[in-house]
C-alpha cells in the first residue's frame, strides 16, 4: 500500500511538469503488451565457425558473426569456392542467411533451432529455386 501511494504521488508530481514517466494507478493494471520486434532477443547466438551438412552432398564451412540486432555477417567455403553472407538474421528460434558465392550463385538457408540445440532446415539456389536440399549442423547452439 505504501509503495502504491509513493508511486501515485511521484506520477502526479511528474505529470504536473510533463508526461508521466512512471506507471499511474490507472495504467498499472493495464495488460502488458507484447514487446516490440526490435526489443526481442534472439533465442541463440549463431556466431562461430562450423560446418553445414547438406543432403545433396557437399559441406559448407561458415564463419558467422551475429551483431546485437541479430543480423548475421561472415564468410563461407564450399570445396574450392568461397563466398560471403550477404544478408541474414536470427529471430527467436529461426535463422536465415544468403551466401553470395564468388562463382555467381547465391544460396538461401532457412532453418530453426531444434530441441537438441542443433540447426537444420532447407536451402535452395536463388538462381534456380527448384534446386533444393536439407541441411543441418552437428554443433549445438
C-alpha positions, 0 to 999 in steps of 0.5 A: 500500500505504501509503495502504491501511494509513493508511486501515485504521488511521484506520477502526479508530481511528474505529470504536473511538469510533463508526461508521466514517466512512471506507471499511474494507478490507472495504467498499472493494471493495464495488460502488458503488451507484447514487446516490440520486434526490435526489443526481442532477443534472439533465442541463440547466438549463431556466431562461430565457425562450423560446418553445414551438412547438406543432403545433396552432398557437399559441406559448407564451412561458415564463419558467422558473426551475429551483431546485437540486432541479430543480423548475421555477417561472415564468410563461407567455403564450399570445396574450392569456392568461397563466398560471403553472407550477404544478408541474414538474421536470427529471430527467436528460434529461426535463422536465415542467411544468403551466401553470395558465392564468388562463382555467381550463385547465391544460396538461401538457408532457412532453418530453426533451432531444434530441441537438441540445440542443433540447426537444420532446415532447407536451402535452395539456389536463388538462381534456380529455386527448384534446386533444393536440399536439407541441411543441418549442423552437428554443433549445438547452439 
